[in-house]
């Protein structure tokens, strides 16, 4: 005659199996999240501002970057109406960089956003600024 399993013992067995499965999942997902968290924590904020916020067409303005790591590699991207212009520099030992942009015939009164990314080792700094060209 087959053994009869009571409802209580079957429910208890199911709960134990479920608890063991959840514990194993927590251990696995904990190690996955532990690998992901430091990467997002490595992104920091920097500071960027323009030397001239409303430069005339066919003139120069500088993106002044600060609060990045000593000797970090800095990249700026100017997002014009029809094109993007990249500039690169290395920050000073004080964590500052200045990148020159020639304005040319950029659309007057149309904001040009500049995104800044600086990297050193596993650390990354990001910030942005903008300028509005005006007629010559």
Buried (B, 14 or more C-beta within 10 A) or exposed (E): EEEEEEEEEEEEEEEEEEEEEEEEEEEEEEEEEEEEEEEEEEEBEBBBBBBBEEBBBEBEBBBBBBBBBEEBBBBBBBBBEEEEBEBEBEBBEEBBBBBEBEBEEBEEEEEBEBBBBBBBEEBBBBBBBBBBBBEE
